[in-house]
Structures are given as C-alpha cells and as structure tokens.
Amino acid sequence: MSKTISRLEIYDMESGTHKVIREFDFLIEAPNWSPDGKWLVYNSEGRLYRIAADGRGEPSLIESGLAVRCNNDHVISSDGKQIAVSHHTAEDGNSRIYTFPFEGGEPKLVTPLGPSYLHGWSPDMKQMTYCAFRGDAHVVHTIDMASGKETPLTEGKDGLSDGPEYCPCGKYIWFNWVKTGLMQVWRMKTDGSEQTQMTFDEDLNSWFPHVSPDGKLVVYIAYHKGDLKPDEHLPNKNVLLRIMPAEGGTPKTIVELFGGQGTINVNSWSPDSKKFAYVSYEIV
C-alpha cells in the first residue's frame, strides 16, 4: 500500500532557491505564514497545526472545538489573532466557514449557507471572500462580517470561478476562472466590477493566485494542459509554481514539482515578502 511523503518547503525570492524545512511521512497541506513571521500553519486529517517558521521543534495542534473536518482552505486574520477555516459540518457534510482564536478555541459560524469554501479575508477583517455552490452555480462570493449579507461577484454561466483572495491594499480580489477556456488568473474590484484576465497561457491551467504582502508579486500554481480538466485541481500531478508582477506582465516558472492539491492553496508569503512556503509530495 502506498503512502504520501509531504515536504514543507520554503522558496527564497532573493536567492532563487528553495529548501525542505520539514518532512512528514503523511499528508499535510496548504501552509499559511503567520503575520508575525513566527509560525507556519497547515492542515492534516481535518485539523490545523502550527510549526515554527524554520521547521524546528514539534508541530502543535490548534484546538478548534467542533471544527475537526477542515479542508485546506484556511486563512489567518491580518492582526494574527484569528483563523478562519472551511469545516465540513456534521449535519449535512457541507463546508461552511468558521473562525476561532489563533491560540485555539471554540469556532464561530460565519456562513450559514453551504457549501462555502473560504479563500480570503479582507485586510480590515470586515469581509471574507469564498467560492460557493448556490443552486447549480459555483461562483465567487463575499460576505459582510457584521451583517452576514452575502453577495455573488461572478456568474455561474461563465464556468467555475474559485480561489478568491484580497490583495493587501484591499481594493482587489484575485481569483481563477475558466471563463475563456483554460483556467486563468483574474482580478476584479471587491464589488465585482472591472473583471480583468491577468494570465493568458495556452498550455496551462492556473490556480490560486497569492499576492505578496508588499503588493508587488503574485505566485500561483499551474497544471499542464491535458493532465486534468480546466475546472479540476487534483493531487499527485507534475505542476509549476509561477510568479508574475501584480500590475500584470509575463509570468515565469520558478519551481517544478510533484504536487497539486495541497501544495499552495492558501496565501503562504512571509510578512516581509521575501519568502513563501509550499508543500511538495512523493508517493512511496
């Protein structure tokens, strides 16, 4: 029987090198980097854990009450005090968004409707953005944290849109969309206006754009055309990590690896924008 080896890696922007800081003989996914620079948070078997950003010491479980079926959609608030997760609720199995303290604690429901898959929390912590099934459409939404008002930003007739995330200035949401055929990186204002395609690759399907804290760069993961359908993001594929200017421009590949789902689903930039974390895999 095969098993998955997970390697938590750090890419250094200044040197253009990457290194493994921790290896696990089981599946881990989707590292976040805490705003204070001290921690990497990842998920494994439905729970969240944190480990020192240099990989040293033992990981510790973040207590999350009833939220024990979390997927790899988790975000740390800009003040570093809370974590938001997508937890598959016991009553119907659908994903809903919850928050709980970074140090651990009881979760608070954010999205009563499901399925809702978290991806972004605004810098002022007043809104979240996520992809959700409503009816037969899977589209990008936002929710006002105070009122609970949910607003769709994209349209289901244009195909799957996913991975929405706020830029550090709070003016834009970056996301991925199959509107023009292959999955591409897009950007729009937070009210859904000015939807702009940012990548135009003809042989790649691009997912999960993450803007650096200084607002200058975007890293994302890309699958080779033909390895999967444009609206799929699967594990255990040969993939690319690509970088591009946030104002737009030609992307370049900086890492080739075996990974996919779980590699870089959430924003994992270091607070100083000099590094980012990701996970590579090996099946043995």
C-alpha positions in Angstrom: 0.0 0.0 0.0 1.4 3.4 -1.0 1.7 6.4 1.3 2.4 10.1 0.8 5.5 11.8 1.9 5.0 15.6 2.4 7.8 18.0 2.2 7.3 21.5 3.7 9.5 23.8 1.6 10.5 27.5 1.6 11.3 29.4 -1.6 13.7 32.4 -1.1 13.0 35.2 -3.6 16.4 36.9 -3.2 18.5 33.8 -3.8 16.0 32.0 -6.1 16.5 28.8 -4.1 14.2 26.5 -2.2 14.8 24.0 0.6 12.9 21.5 2.6 12.5 22.6 6.2 10.5 19.6 7.4 9.4 16.2 6.0 6.3 14.3 7.1 5.5 10.6 6.4 1.8 11.5 6.0 -0.3 14.1 4.1 -0.1 17.7 5.1 -1.5 20.6 3.1 -1.7 24.3 2.5 0.7 26.3 4.7 -0.1 29.8 5.9 2.6 32.1 7.3 1.6 34.0 10.4 1.6 37.8 10.2 4.3 38.0 13.0 6.5 35.7 10.9 6.9 33.1 13.7 4.7 30.3 12.5 3.6 28.2 9.6 0.0 26.7 9.9 -1.0 23.7 7.9 -3.8 21.2 7.9 -3.7 17.4 8.2 -6.6 14.9 8.6 -9.1 17.7 9.2 -7.2 19.5 11.9 -4.9 22.6 11.9 -1.3 22.5 13.3 1.4 25.1 13.6 5.1 24.7 13.5 8.0 27.2 13.8 8.7 29.0 10.5 12.1 27.5 10.3 10.7 24.0 10.7 12.3 23.3 14.1 10.6 21.9 17.1 7.5 19.7 17.1 4.2 20.8 15.5 1.4 21.6 17.9 -2.4 21.1 17.4 -4.5 24.2 17.3 -7.7 23.4 19.2 -10.8 24.1 17.1 -13.7 22.7 19.0 -16.3 21.1 16.7 -14.3 22.2 13.6 -12.4 18.9 13.1 -13.2 18.3 9.5 -11.4 21.2 8.0 -10.1 21.2 4.4 -7.1 23.1 3.0 -9.0 26.5 2.9 -7.8 28.4 6.0 -6.7 32.0 6.5 -5.1 33.9 9.3 -6.6 37.3 10.1 -4.4 40.3 9.4 -3.9 41.0 13.1 -2.8 37.4 13.7 -5.4 36.8 16.3 -7.9 34.6 14.5 -8.0 31.7 12.0 -10.9 31.1 9.5 -11.5 27.6 8.2 -13.8 25.7 5.9 -15.3 22.9 8.1 -17.5 20.2 6.8 -20.4 20.2 9.2 -21.8 17.0 10.7 -25.4 17.7 9.9 -25.2 17.6 6.1 -21.4 17.3 5.2 -21.3 20.7 3.5 -18.4 23.0 4.0 -19.2 26.2 6.0 -16.8 28.9 7.2 -15.9 29.3 10.9 -13.5 31.4 12.8 -11.7 30.7 16.1 -8.7 32.2 18.0 -5.2 31.6 16.7 -4.3 30.2 20.0 -7.2 27.8 19.8 -10.8 27.9 21.0 -14.5 27.4 20.1 -15.4 28.2 16.5 -17.9 30.8 15.4 -20.1 30.3 12.3 -19.7 32.8 9.5 -21.6 31.4 6.6 -24.9 29.7 7.5 -25.3 28.5 3.9 -23.2 25.7 2.4 -21.2 24.6 0.6 -18.9 27.6 1.2 -15.1 27.3 0.6 -13.1 30.0 2.2 -10.1 31.7 0.5 -9.7 35.3 1.6 -10.2 37.7 4.5 -10.0 41.4 3.8 -7.1 43.3 5.4 -9.6 45.3 7.6 -11.2 42.0 8.6 -14.7 43.3 7.7 -15.3 40.9 4.8 -14.5 37.4 3.6 -14.4 36.1 0.0 -15.0 32.5 -0.9 -16.4 30.2 -3.6 -19.8 28.7 -3.0 -22.5 26.5 -4.6 -25.8 28.3 -4.6 -28.4 26.5 -6.7 -26.4 25.0 -9.6 -23.7 27.7 -9.8 -20.3 27.6 -8.2 -19.2 31.3 -8.0 -17.2 33.8 -6.0 -19.0 35.5 -3.2 -18.2 38.0 -0.4 -19.8 38.2 3.0 -20.0 41.2 5.3 -18.9 40.0 8.7 -21.1 42.4 10.6 -24.4 42.0 8.8 -23.9 38.5 7.3 -25.0 39.8 3.9 -23.7 37.5 1.1 -23.0 38.9 -2.4 -22.2 36.9 -5.5 -19.5 38.6 -7.7 -19.2 36.2 -10.7 -21.8 34.3 -12.7 -22.2 30.6 -13.0 -22.9 30.7 -16.7 -19.3 31.6 -17.3 -18.0 28.4 -15.6 -16.2 27.7 -12.4 -14.6 30.6 -10.6 -12.5 29.8 -7.5 -9.7 30.8 -5.2 -10.7 34.4 -4.4 -8.2 36.3 -2.3 -7.9 40.0 -1.3 -4.8 41.9 -2.3 -3.0 43.7 0.6 -4.4 47.1 -0.3 -7.9 45.8 0.0 -9.0 47.2 -3.4 -9.0 44.0 -5.5 -9.8 40.3 -5.3 -7.6 37.9 -7.2 -9.1 34.6 -8.3 -9.1 31.9 -11.1 -11.7 31.4 -13.7 -12.4 29.2 -16.7 -14.4 31.9 -18.5 -12.1 31.9 -21.5 -11.5 28.2 -21.8 -8.5 27.1 -19.7 -8.3 28.1 -16.1 -6.7 31.5 -15.9 -5.8 34.1 -13.2 -8.2 37.1 -12.9 -8.5 40.2 -10.9 -11.5 42.3 -10.0 -12.5 45.1 -7.7 -14.1 44.0 -4.4 -17.6 44.8 -5.6 -17.1 42.5 -8.6 -16.5 45.3 -11.2 -13.6 45.5 -13.6 -13.1 41.8 -14.0 -9.7 41.5 -15.8 -7.9 38.5 -17.1 -4.3 38.5 -15.9 -2.8 35.3 -17.4 -3.1 34.1 -21.0 -1.3 30.7 -21.0 -2.3 28.4 -23.8 -0.9 25.2 -22.3 -1.5 25.6 -18.6 -4.4 25.7 -16.1 -3.6 28.3 -13.4 -5.0 28.3 -9.9 -4.8 30.1 -6.5 -3.1 33.4 -7.1 -1.5 34.8 -3.9 -0.3 38.4 -3.7 2.8 39.2 -1.7 2.3 41.4 1.4 4.1 44.3 -0.3 1.6 44.1 -3.2 4.3 43.6 -5.9 4.2 39.9 -6.9 1.7 37.1 -7.4 2.6 33.4 -7.0 0.3 30.7 -8.3 0.2 27.0 -9.2 -0.2 25.8 -12.8 -1.2 22.4 -14.1 -0.2 21.2 -17.6 -3.0 21.2 -20.1 -4.3 17.7 -20.7 -3.3 16.4 -17.3 -6.8 17.3 -16.0 -9.9 19.2 -16.9 -9.6 23.0 -16.6 -12.0 23.1 -13.7 -10.1 20.4 -11.7 -7.3 20.9 -9.2 -6.1 17.4 -8.3 -3.3 16.0 -6.2 -0.3 14.0 -7.4 0.4 15.9 -10.6 3.6 17.4 -12.1 2.9 21.1 -11.5 4.6 24.5 -11.7 4.8 27.4 -9.3 4.8 30.6 -11.3 5.5 34.3 -10.4 4.2 37.4 -12.0 4.1 41.2 -11.3 0.9 42.2 -9.6 0.3 45.0 -12.1 0.4 42.4 -14.9 3.0 41.0 -17.1 4.7 37.8 -18.3 4.8 35.1 -15.6 7.8 32.9 -15.2 8.2 29.4 -13.7 10.3 29.3 -10.6 9.7 25.7 -9.3 8.7 22.5 -10.9 7.4 19.8 -8.5 5.1 16.8 -7.9 2.1 18.2 -6.1 -1.1 20.0 -6.9 -4.0 20.0 -4.4 -2.5 20.9 -1.1 0.7 22.5 -2.4 -0.2 26.2 -2.2 -4.0 26.5 -1.8 -3.7 29.5 0.6 -1.5 32.5 0.9 1.8 31.5 2.3 4.0 34.5 1.8 6.3 35.6 4.7 5.4 39.0 6.1 8.5 40.6 4.5 7.6 39.3 1.1 11.0 37.6 0.8 9.9 34.0 1.0 6.8 31.8 0.6 6.0 28.3 1.8 4.5 25.3 -0.1 4.3 21.5 0.1 5.7 19.0 -2.4 4.9 15.3 -2.3 6.2 11.9 -3.1 4.2 8.7 -3.3 6.1 5.7 -1.9 
